[in-house]
């Protein structure tokens, strides 16, 4: 097999990574993956592993299902089409996010090969963590095949969520933009939160040597990891744009530009864009846009709002940008703006925005009409603290590969 310039953990394994190969050869394997778990040649992971002689017995699917057909927070029905049995790890109750004891019966090892988009909200890394915890309780090793972080591996952004606000959009305290790969996060939670998992991570490689942090965003063709993550541009804004889920504004679901669009029937597009651009945020321009979602919030209704156009990826700070954007959109019509109060990611005891922001402080400041400046400036302490916490668990050097 030809190894691409940046080879994922799956590519490296198929190129006969010696350590991982020993852990898997002759073992009965459960594979946690989805439709974006493919080789550099777009061969689905189950087919690639079976073709290489690995004994894959069962597939585990995360949120959206193994095929990624279900929408957000939609329970996945059993019986997804596959040549192998598929066990859903996403349902209507939090308990359904972990495998049941019988699901792991007869397995010698579980392999996790899930993509990520570099944001705390994205649930696939937490599904891996719950699988690790379940496997640790049964003495089953876990092998994580590492994949890129489309936001890169160097920038950390955001506050650490409060303990009482941990949820499936942040099962363990990490910033919204954590700058880690799925394998690094697995190492982090296993060590820092004492999961006790017998964990092996197959790292990515670059050419014939190790990858560097500067390369972690990857450069291959995009395979959408979930229904509303259609392009790299979506992932770029997602660490901030997902905050819109905590409001009654549309985050563009039901359009071809989810998360890049935000709006509502009562907003004037030109007024919204002028207010957003008056913030003078680095690396982004907001263009007035009118759209009509086909499903979810405001389905079939014409919404005025904006599209975010990232002009400088290095300067753009999506979390801060959307914290400030939501505030100005709130201020344009506070009487019609609402915080989402229905059950969100299995929590009905706190508003969704508190889970997403990791604190009630943001909601309070916006509702009171107060400045966000000192609160956002305070992120620096959490970012520095987390940068030190994550350091021992990083797999890739900041230096360029030799």
Secondary structure, DSSP 8 states (H G I E B T S, - for coil): ----SEE-HHHHHHTT-HHHHHHHTT-EEEEEE-TT-B-TT--BHHHHHHHTT-EEEEEEE-TTTTTT-S-TT----S--S-SSEEEE---SSGGGGS--GGGGTT-SEEEEE----SBTT-THHHHHHHHHHHHHHHT-EEEEE----TT-SS--BS----GGG-BTTBSS---SB----HHHHHHHHHHHTT----EEEE--EETTEE-BGGGTT--S----SSTT--SHHHHHHHHHHGGGGGBSSB-STTSSSTTTEEEETT--HHHHHHHHHTT--TTEEEEEEEEE-SSSTTTTSEEEEEEEEES-TTT--HHHHHHHHHHHHHHH-TTT--B--S-BTTB-SS-HHHHHHTSSHHHHHHHHT---HHHHHTHHHHHHHHHHHHHTT--SBSS---
